[in-house]
Every structure is written in structure tokens, then in C-alpha cells.
Amino acid sequence: VVVEVRGVEGHPLRYQIRDPAGRLLGEQMTEQSPAVDRQTLRLGPNSGVYLLSIAGPAQVKTVKVVRQ
């Protein structure tokens, strides 16, 4: 899945993707994000709902990603 984040230029970001059981599948970090930070994260091989968390300096946003 490709993720694009805007509005946090110059701040660190942490991206995590978890499988339906809550296991961490992948993590990427950006020390100083550009104006538009674009990351590619791999989902697991099975269909289902995955959780994508993006943590910035002041907040964490988690969204569901559905793989069919």
C-alpha cells in the first residue's frame, strides 16, 4: 500500500502496518519528512483488514486498510 502524508514537513514520522491479529508486519521511519512524504508498506498475503498507524510529533493516526 502506498501512503502519502502532507503537512508535517521537517518532523519525524513512524509508519507501522499490522495484520488482522495485531502482529507488526512492517515499520518505516522518516527522520525529517519532506513537504509530501510517500512511503510504500507491504500488506500480508491474506485478505482481511490491516491497521496502518502513522505517528508524528503530536499525534497518531490509525486507519483500516482492506485487502480483498
Backbone atoms as SQL, in Angstrom:
CREATE TABLE atoms (id INTEGER PRIMARY KEY, chain TEXT, resi INTEGER, resn TEXT, atom TEXT, x REAL, y REAL, z REAL);
INSERT INTO atoms VALUES
  (1, 'A', 1, 'VAL', 'N', 0.850, -1.165, 0.000),
  (2, 'A', 1, 'VAL', 'CA', 0.000, 0.000, 0.000),
  (3, 'A', 1, 'VAL', 'C', 0.903, 1.239, 0.000),
  (4, 'A', 2, 'VAL', 'N', 0.507, 2.247, -0.778),
  (5, 'A', 2, 'VAL', 'CA', 1.267, 3.487, -0.849),
  (6, 'A', 2, 'VAL', 'C', 0.560, 4.529, 0.014),
  (7, 'A', 3, 'VAL', 'N', 1.328, 5.170, 0.886),
  (8, 'A', 3, 'VAL', 'CA', 0.795, 6.159, 1.825),
  (9, 'A', 3, 'VAL', 'C', 1.445, 7.502, 1.537),
  (10, 'A', 4, 'GLU', 'N', 0.643, 8.540, 1.526),
  (11, 'A', 4, 'GLU', 'CA', 1.149, 9.895, 1.293),
  (12, 'A', 4, 'GLU', 'C', 0.678, 10.795, 2.431),
  (13, 'A', 5, 'VAL', 'N', 1.628, 11.476, 3.070),
  (14, 'A', 5, 'VAL', 'CA', 1.323, 12.362, 4.197),
  (15, 'A', 5, 'VAL', 'C', 1.812, 13.765, 3.857),
  (16, 'A', 6, 'ARG', 'N', 0.962, 14.738, 4.132),
  (17, 'A', 6, 'ARG', 'CA', 1.300, 16.149, 3.882),
  (18, 'A', 6, 'ARG', 'C', 1.162, 16.953, 5.177),
  (19, 'A', 7, 'GLY', 'N', 1.874, 18.059, 5.234),
  (20, 'A', 7, 'GLY', 'CA', 1.694, 18.991, 6.343),
  (21, 'A', 7, 'GLY', 'C', 2.540, 18.753, 7.573),
  (22, 'A', 8, 'VAL', 'N', 3.518, 17.886, 7.492),
  (23, 'A', 8, 'VAL', 'CA', 4.391, 17.646, 8.645),
  (24, 'A', 8, 'VAL', 'C', 5.857, 17.806, 8.258),
  (25, 'A', 9, 'GLU', 'N', 6.108, 18.710, 7.359),
  (26, 'A', 9, 'GLU', 'CA', 7.459, 18.926, 6.828),
  (27, 'A', 9, 'GLU', 'C', 8.463, 19.190, 7.936),
  (28, 'A', 10, 'GLY', 'N', 9.580, 18.456, 7.872),
  (29, 'A', 10, 'GLY', 'CA', 10.663, 18.644, 8.824),
  (30, 'A', 10, 'GLY', 'C', 10.521, 17.863, 10.112),
  (31, 'A', 11, 'HIS', 'N', 9.432, 17.112, 10.272),
  (32, 'A', 11, 'HIS', 'CA', 9.203, 16.350, 11.502),
  (33, 'A', 11, 'HIS', 'C', 9.402, 14.857, 11.251),
  (34, 'A', 12, 'PRO', 'N', 9.755, 14.112, 12.293),
  (35, 'A', 12, 'PRO', 'CA', 9.878, 12.660, 12.133),
  (36, 'A', 12, 'PRO', 'C', 8.498, 12.003, 12.052),
  (37, 'A', 13, 'LEU', 'N', 8.414, 10.929, 11.291),
  (38, 'A', 13, 'LEU', 'CA', 7.188, 10.133, 11.178),
  (39, 'A', 13, 'LEU', 'C', 7.542, 8.664, 11.318),
  (40, 'A', 14, 'ARG', 'N', 6.638, 7.905, 11.934),
  (41, 'A', 14, 'ARG', 'CA', 6.801, 6.454, 12.044),
  (42, 'A', 14, 'ARG', 'C', 5.562, 5.786, 11.453),
  (43, 'A', 15, 'TYR', 'N', 5.766, 4.887, 10.501),
  (44, 'A', 15, 'TYR', 'CA', 4.693, 4.157, 9.843),
  (45, 'A', 15, 'TYR', 'C', 4.735, 2.707, 10.317),
  (46, 'A', 16, 'GLN', 'N', 3.587, 2.164, 10.714),
  (47, 'A', 16, 'GLN', 'CA', 3.513, 0.755, 11.106),
  (48, 'A', 16, 'GLN', 'C', 2.297, 0.130, 10.442),
  (49, 'A', 17, 'ILE', 'N', 2.450, -1.108, 9.983),
  (50, 'A', 17, 'ILE', 'CA', 1.332, -1.861, 9.443),
  (51, 'A', 17, 'ILE', 'C', 1.211, -3.149, 10.246),
  (52, 'A', 18, 'ARG', 'N', -0.023, -3.458, 10.665),
  (53, 'A', 18, 'ARG', 'CA', -0.289, -4.652, 11.475),
  (54, 'A', 18, 'ARG', 'C', -1.318, -5.535, 10.772),
  (55, 'A', 19, 'ASP', 'N', -1.182, -6.839, 10.985),
  (56, 'A', 19, 'ASP', 'CA', -2.119, -7.775, 10.373),
  (57, 'A', 19, 'ASP', 'C', -3.404, -7.860, 11.193),
  (58, 'A', 20, 'PRO', 'N', -4.388, -8.642, 10.727),
  (59, 'A', 20, 'PRO', 'CA', -5.659, -8.730, 11.457),
  (60, 'A', 20, 'PRO', 'C', -5.519, -9.230, 12.901),
  (61, 'A', 21, 'ALA', 'N', -4.441, -9.967, 13.196),
  (62, 'A', 21, 'ALA', 'CA', -4.208, -10.458, 14.557),
  (63, 'A', 21, 'ALA', 'C', -3.437, -9.453, 15.412),
  (64, 'A', 22, 'GLY', 'N', -3.045, -8.316, 14.830),
  (65, 'A', 22, 'GLY', 'CA', -2.330, -7.297, 15.575),
  (66, 'A', 22, 'GLY', 'C', -0.813, -7.417, 15.529),
  (67, 'A', 23, 'ARG', 'N', -0.296, -8.385, 14.790),
  (68, 'A', 23, 'ARG', 'CA', 1.159, -8.556, 14.683),
  (69, 'A', 23, 'ARG', 'C', 1.748, -7.493, 13.765),
  (70, 'A', 24, 'LEU', 'N', 2.883, -6.960, 14.156),
  (71, 'A', 24, 'LEU', 'CA', 3.573, -5.951, 13.365),
  (72, 'A', 24, 'LEU', 'C', 4.179, -6.607, 12.128),
  (73, 'A', 25, 'LEU', 'N', 3.785, -6.123, 10.943),
  (74, 'A', 25, 'LEU', 'CA', 4.303, -6.664, 9.680),
  (75, 'A', 25, 'LEU', 'C', 5.437, -5.824, 9.123),
  (76, 'A', 26, 'GLY', 'N', 5.392, -4.532, 9.391),
  (77, 'A', 26, 'GLY', 'CA', 6.425, -3.667, 8.861),
  (78, 'A', 26, 'GLY', 'C', 6.423, -2.319, 9.538),
  (79, 'A', 27, 'GLU', 'N', 7.586, -1.693, 9.533),
  (80, 'A', 27, 'GLU', 'CA', 7.729, -0.378, 10.147),
  (81, 'A', 27, 'GLU', 'C', 8.764, 0.403, 9.348),
  (82, 'A', 28, 'GLN', 'N', 8.459, 1.670, 9.112),
  (83, 'A', 28, 'GLN', 'CA', 9.400, 2.567, 8.451),
  (84, 'A', 28, 'GLN', 'C', 9.396, 3.885, 9.196),
  (85, 'A', 29, 'MET', 'N', 10.545, 4.545, 9.187),
  (86, 'A', 29, 'MET', 'CA', 10.656, 5.831, 9.864),
  (87, 'A', 29, 'MET', 'C', 11.271, 6.851, 8.926),
  (88, 'A', 30, 'THR', 'N', 10.851, 8.078, 9.091),
  (89, 'A', 30, 'THR', 'CA', 11.395, 9.217, 8.361),
  (90, 'A', 30, 'THR', 'C', 11.886, 10.209, 9.402),
  (91, 'A', 31, 'GLU', 'N', 13.163, 10.560, 9.374),
  (92, 'A', 31, 'GLU', 'CA', 13.727, 11.483, 10.367),
  (93, 'A', 31, 'GLU', 'C', 13.192, 12.906, 10.194),
  (94, 'A', 32, 'GLN', 'N', 13.206, 13.396, 8.970),
  (95, 'A', 32, 'GLN', 'CA', 12.690, 14.728, 8.656),
  (96, 'A', 32, 'GLN', 'C', 11.874, 14.600, 7.374),
  (97, 'A', 33, 'SER', 'N', 10.566, 14.589, 7.522),
  (98, 'A', 33, 'SER', 'CA', 9.738, 14.373, 6.344),
  (99, 'A', 33, 'SER', 'C', 9.734, 15.590, 5.430),
  (100, 'A', 34, 'PRO', 'N', 9.675, 15.337, 4.123),
  (101, 'A', 34, 'PRO', 'CA', 9.563, 16.434, 3.158),
  (102, 'A', 34, 'PRO', 'C', 8.130, 16.977, 3.151),
  (103, 'A', 35, 'ALA', 'N', 7.864, 17.940, 2.283),
  (104, 'A', 35, 'ALA', 'CA', 6.518, 18.522, 2.199),
  (105, 'A', 35, 'ALA', 'C', 5.469, 17.455, 1.929),
  (106, 'A', 36, 'VAL', 'N', 5.808, 16.478, 1.084),
  (107, 'A', 36, 'VAL', 'CA', 4.936, 15.326, 0.823),
  (108, 'A', 36, 'VAL', 'C', 5.766, 14.077, 1.062),
  (109, 'A', 37, 'ASP', 'N', 5.413, 13.320, 2.099),
  (110, 'A', 37, 'ASP', 'CA', 6.152, 12.102, 2.428),
  (111, 'A', 37, 'ASP', 'C', 5.370, 10.908, 1.901),
  (112, 'A', 38, 'ARG', 'N', 5.985, 10.148, 1.003),
  (113, 'A', 38, 'ARG', 'CA', 5.338, 8.999, 0.377),
  (114, 'A', 38, 'ARG', 'C', 6.106, 7.741, 0.738),
  (115, 'A', 39, 'GLN', 'N', 5.410, 6.765, 1.319),
  (116, 'A', 39, 'GLN', 'CA', 6.020, 5.507, 1.732),
  (117, 'A', 39, 'GLN', 'C', 5.215, 4.343, 1.150),
  (118, 'A', 40, 'THR', 'N', 5.899, 3.242, 0.878),
  (119, 'A', 40, 'THR', 'CA', 5.246, 2.021, 0.426),
  (120, 'A', 40, 'THR', 'C', 5.430, 0.960, 1.496),
  (121, 'A', 41, 'LEU', 'N', 4.318, 0.402, 1.970),
  (122, 'A', 41, 'LEU', 'CA', 4.349, -0.635, 3.002),
  (123, 'A', 41, 'LEU', 'C', 3.686, -1.893, 2.458),
  (124, 'A', 42, 'ARG', 'N', 4.218, -3.042, 2.813),
  (125, 'A', 42, 'ARG', 'CA', 3.669, -4.310, 2.340),
  (126, 'A', 42, 'ARG', 'C', 2.609, -4.821, 3.299),
  (127, 'A', 43, 'LEU', 'N', 1.501, -5.258, 2.710),
  (128, 'A', 43, 'LEU', 'CA', 0.473, -5.948, 3.475),
  (129, 'A', 43, 'LEU', 'C', 0.815, -7.424, 3.507),
  (130, 'A', 44, 'GLY', 'N', 0.146, -8.174, 4.377),
  (131, 'A', 44, 'GLY', 'CA', 0.345, -9.612, 4.414),
  (132, 'A', 44, 'GLY', 'C', -0.278, -10.263, 3.186),
  (133, 'A', 45, 'PRO', 'N', -0.043, -11.546, 3.005),
  (134, 'A', 45, 'PRO', 'CA', -0.506, -12.240, 1.806),
  (135, 'A', 45, 'PRO', 'C', -2.010, -12.535, 1.794),
  (136, 'A', 46, 'ASN', 'N', -2.643, -12.473, 2.941),
  (137, 'A', 46, 'ASN', 'CA', -4.052, -12.851, 3.038),
  (138, 'A', 46, 'ASN', 'C', -4.980, -11.647, 2.951),
  (139, 'A', 47, 'SER', 'N', -6.199, -11.906, 2.513),
  (140, 'A', 47, 'SER', 'CA', -7.199, -10.841, 2.524),
  (141, 'A', 47, 'SER', 'C', -7.606, -10.566, 3.966),
  (142, 'A', 48, 'GLY', 'N', -8.133, -9.380, 4.201),
  (143, 'A', 48, 'GLY', 'CA', -8.566, -9.013, 5.542),
  (144, 'A', 48, 'GLY', 'C', -8.329, -7.544, 5.805),
  (145, 'A', 49, 'VAL', 'N', -8.538, -7.167, 7.047),
  (146, 'A', 49, 'VAL', 'CA', -8.383, -5.775, 7.465),
  (147, 'A', 49, 'VAL', 'C', -7.032, -5.624, 8.157),
  (148, 'A', 50, 'TYR', 'N', -6.242, -4.704, 7.652),
  (149, 'A', 50, 'TYR', 'CA', -4.945, -4.387, 8.242),
  (150, 'A', 50, 'TYR', 'C', -5.035, -2.998, 8.872),
  (151, 'A', 51, 'LEU', 'N', -4.183, -2.733, 9.843),
  (152, 'A', 51, 'LEU', 'CA', -4.171, -1.433, 10.512),
  (153, 'A', 51, 'LEU', 'C', -2.880, -0.697, 10.178),
  (154, 'A', 52, 'LEU', 'N', -3.030, 0.502, 9.655),
  (155, 'A', 52, 'LEU', 'CA', -1.903, 1.364, 9.333),
  (156, 'A', 52, 'LEU', 'C', -1.879, 2.502, 10.339),
  (157, 'A', 53, 'SER', 'N', -0.782, 2.634, 11.073),
  (158, 'A', 53, 'SER', 'CA', -0.608, 3.719, 12.044),
  (159, 'A', 53, 'SER', 'C', 0.505, 4.629, 11.579),
  (160, 'A', 54, 'ILE', 'N', 0.248, 5.927, 11.660),
  (161, 'A', 54, 'ILE', 'CA', 1.252, 6.929, 11.329),
  (162, 'A', 54, 'ILE', 'C', 1.396, 7.820, 12.554),
  (163, 'A', 55, 'ALA', 'N', 2.589, 7.838, 13.129),
  (164, 'A', 55, 'ALA', 'CA', 2.853, 8.613, 14.333),
  (165, 'A', 55, 'ALA', 'C', 3.735, 9.799, 13.997),
  (166, 'A', 56, 'GLY', 'N', 3.271, 10.981, 14.355),
  (167, 'A', 56, 'GLY', 'CA', 4.034, 12.201, 14.173),
  (168, 'A', 56, 'GLY', 'C', 4.425, 12.773, 15.514),
  (169, 'A', 57, 'PRO', 'N', 4.926, 14.001, 15.543),
  (170, 'A', 57, 'PRO', 'CA', 5.398, 14.586, 16.794),
  (171, 'A', 57, 'PRO', 'C', 4.282, 14.867, 17.798),
  (172, 'A', 58, 'ALA', 'N', 3.060, 15.070, 17.326),
  (173, 'A', 58, 'ALA', 'CA', 1.996, 15.463, 18.256),
  (174, 'A', 58, 'ALA', 'C', 0.790, 14.541, 18.246),
  (175, 'A', 59, 'GLN', 'N', 0.712, 13.619, 17.280),
  (176, 'A', 59, 'GLN', 'CA', -0.465, 12.761, 17.218),
  (177, 'A', 59, 'GLN', 'C', -0.168, 11.456, 16.497),
  (178, 'A', 60, 'VAL', 'N', -1.099, 10.505, 16.662),
  (179, 'A', 60, 'VAL', 'CA', -1.027, 9.227, 15.972),
  (180, 'A', 60, 'VAL', 'C', -2.360, 9.032, 15.258),
  (181, 'A', 61, 'LYS', 'N', -2.279, 8.643, 14.004),
  (182, 'A', 61, 'LYS', 'CA', -3.483, 8.391, 13.202),
  (183, 'A', 61, 'LYS', 'C', -3.446, 6.930, 12.770),
  (184, 'A', 62, 'THR', 'N', -4.541, 6.198, 13.013),
  (185, 'A', 62, 'THR', 'CA', -4.649, 4.802, 12.611),
  (186, 'A', 62, 'THR', 'C', -5.836, 4.658, 11.680),
  (187, 'A', 63, 'VAL', 'N', -5.610, 3.996, 10.554),
  (188, 'A', 63, 'VAL', 'CA', -6.683, 3.767, 9.586),
  (189, 'A', 63, 'VAL', 'C', -6.696, 2.289, 9.205),
  (190, 'A', 64, 'LYS', 'N', -7.866, 1.826, 8.785),
  (191, 'A', 64, 'LYS', 'CA', -8.019, 0.442, 8.332),
  (192, 'A', 64, 'LYS', 'C', -7.729, 0.378, 6.840),
  (193, 'A', 65, 'VAL', 'N', -7.018, -0.662, 6.453),
  (194, 'A', 65, 'VAL', 'CA', -6.733, -0.941, 5.043),
  (195, 'A', 65, 'VAL', 'C', -7.315, -2.318, 4.754),
  (196, 'A', 66, 'VAL', 'N', -8.207, -2.395, 3.773),
  (197, 'A', 66, 'VAL', 'CA', -8.867, -3.657, 3.451),
  (198, 'A', 66, 'VAL', 'C', -8.209, -4.267, 2.215),
  (199, 'A', 67, 'ARG', 'N', -7.743, -5.484, 2.372),
  (200, 'A', 67, 'ARG', 'CA', -7.186, -6.227, 1.232),
  (201, 'A', 67, 'ARG', 'C', -8.192, -7.297, 0.851),
  (202, 'A', 68, 'GLN', 'N', -8.619, -7.256, -0.407),
  (203, 'A', 68, 'GLN', 'CA', -9.627, -8.223, -0.856),
  (204, 'A', 68, 'GLN', 'C', -8.996, -9.366, -1.594);
